[in-house]
Amino acid sequence: MQGLSTLCYIERDGKYLMLHRTVKEKDVNKDKWIGVGGHFETDESPEECLLREVREETGYTLTSYRYRGIVTFISGNGVTEYMSLFTADGFTGEETACDEGELAWVDIDKVGELNLWEGDRIFLRLLRETDEFFSLKLVYDGQDRLVSAALNGKPVED
């Protein structure tokens, strides 16, 4: 099975808006901290999905954003997800409650202390270290353990 999704890290004053996924019981991201985003609807482009998901989850309308990379997640459970990764630094509107968890502004240098997916730590580092568009492949073992990662087709070394 394959899926298409977006994920966005909205930045303000040296902080990312993070979503602590605590609401849904059958959530692959249960108890993890992630950016905001979600799955494509029929005929959406990555940008259309991004704008809709951010508005639905935060109440914000993005006014400045960048497409930073494509992340291929292999779950090990028969699911492959192609995630369009964005950052944003401009938005309007008032923050609203999210029905998927709690939103919190977290210092970018403290994000690594949160309960994150191991692969997310790799792309969060890449967002800080490079301005170039990248392709990251993350392979999990079906038990939520990262078994390999490849950046632009080459193995990522620890």
N, C-alpha and C positions, 0 to 999 in steps of 0.2 A: 504494500500500500504506500502511496506517495501523498505528500501534502505540501502546500505552499503557504508561507506565513511571512510576516514582517515582525521586526523587533526594533525598538527605538530607545536610545538613551538620551533623554532631554536634559540639557545642562543649563544651570543657572547659578551664578556666584560660586563656582568651584564645586558644585554638587550635582549629582544625577538624581532624577526622579526615579525611584525604585518601587516596584510592586512586590509586596510580600504575599505570595499566593497561599491563602489560608481558608478559602471559602468552600470550594468544591471538594467533595470526598474523593472522587475518582479523577483526580487531576494529576497528570504526569509531572507537573511542577509543584505539587503539594508541598508546602512549607519552605519552598525555595524563594529566593529574591531574584527577580528578573527585571528587565526594562518593560516598557508597555508595547503592546502590539497584539497580533492575532492572525487568524487564518483568512485567506483570500475568499471573497465572495465571487460568484460567477462573473467572468469577464473583467474583473478588476486588474489594474496594473499594480505594481508594487507601491507606487506613490499613492494611488487611490486607496489601497488597503491601509497604508500607513496613516493617512489623514483621517480616515473613518475610524480606525481602531483607537488612535490617540484621542480623538474627540469623544468616543464612547467610553473609554476607560478613565479619562482625566477631566473632561470638560474643556480642554484646551484645543485651540485651532492653531496648528503650526504655521509660522510665517517664514521660517528659515530652517532648512534641513538639508542633509547631505546623505546620499546613498554611499555607504562605506564599504560594503562587502556582501558576499554571498556565503552562507554557511550551510554545508550539507551535513545533516545529522543522520547517522545510521544508528538506529536504536538497538539493534540486536534482537528485536522482537518482530521483525518483518515490516517495520515502518521506516521510511526514509522521508525526511522533512527538508525542504529547500527554503531557507530563511533569508530574506533580504534584510540586511542590517543597516540601520540608519542612526545618525546622531542629529540632534536639533538644538539650536540655541536661540530660537525666537518663537514666541507664541503669544496669543491673546486669549482672553477669557478668564473665567474663575474656575479654580479646581473644584471638582465634584467628587463625591464618594464613588469608589469603584466596587462593582458587584463581584469581583474576583479576588479581592483581598484589600490590604491596606497600602495606601500610597505614602511614601516618605522621601523627603529630600535628604540624601546621604552624601557626606563629603566624599569626593572621588577617591581620595587616598585612604578612605575607610571602607569602601565597597568590598574590598578583598576579605574583610573580617566577617562578612555576611555568609549565610548558608547559600552558596552558589553551586551550580553545576561545574564540574572540573573543566569542561570545555569552555564554559563562559569566561572563566579566568583567562584563557588564552586570548579570546577575541577582545575582552576588555583591555588587556595589555596592548594588543595591536591597535586599538582605537587611540590609545595614548601615544604609542611609539611611531605610528606611520600615518601619513596623509593619503597614501596611495590606496586605491581600491584593491581588495584582496579576496581570494577564494580560500576558505578554510573547510576542510573535511574532518569531521569528528566521528569516530566509530566507538560505540558503546557495546558492552557485552550482554545486554538484555537484563542485567542486574544493576544498572545505573553506574557502572564503572567505565571510565574512559580507557580504551585499550590502544587507540592510536589517534594521531592527529597529523594532518598534512596541510601545509601552507603553500598555496600556489603550486600544488603538485609534488612538493618535496616534504619528507618527514620532518615534523617539529621535534627538535631535541629539547629535553628538559633543562 
